[in-house]
Amino acid sequence: MSILDWGPIGRTRRNHALEHATLSVLAERTPNLRLGGYSDDRGFWLVGNVSTEAVVEAIQTALARLEAGERSLAIHPNCGTNFAAAGMLAGTMAWLGMMGVGRGWRSKLERWPIIVSLVTLAMIFAQPLGPWLQERITTHAALDGLRVVEIRRQMHGDLPVHRVLTRG
């Protein structure tokens, strides 16, 4: 058993997969719908203007499709994992590119083309890295009996938020 499958970590990864699948199903049904999500070991949050009925239907479809083996639904192009991977790689390359530069403004400015090239290279490598990290680290598409036990709609100001609680 991997640490990634242990208790709260494993539940968070499975909830993250279901969150992504739900967002994908909702996007298929309403292409310009703007939603966000956040997962934890108890379930996930969906933030955006969508009806509870649409959320329930999307979750049911997402569960069925994931259980049927459609693992690609667990990988989402707008996942924070993608952005974090890009930011870490770009930041690291920028830091490496500035190593050894003196304190003077001119010496830093002379490094600018190198930094831009290194950060661009990092962004190119980050494109496949984010989904790879999602597939292997931050999500787990095999739900292993995960089930939805409650869906609550709340309002935060003018913004609807659905809290989806899971077990399993």
LINBELMO-V192334 format. One line per field, one symbol per residue. ss: DSSP state (@ for helix, = for strand, . for the rest). A space follows every 10 residues. Layout:
BEGIN
ss->???
END
This chain:
BEGIN
ss->..@@@.@@@@ @@@@@@@@@@ @@@@@@@@@. .....===== ..=====... .@@@@@@@@@ @@@@@@@... @@@@.....@ @@@@@@@@@@ @@@@@@@@.. ....@@@@@@ .@@@@@@@@@ @@@@@@@@@@ @@@@@@@@.. ......==== ======..== =======.
END
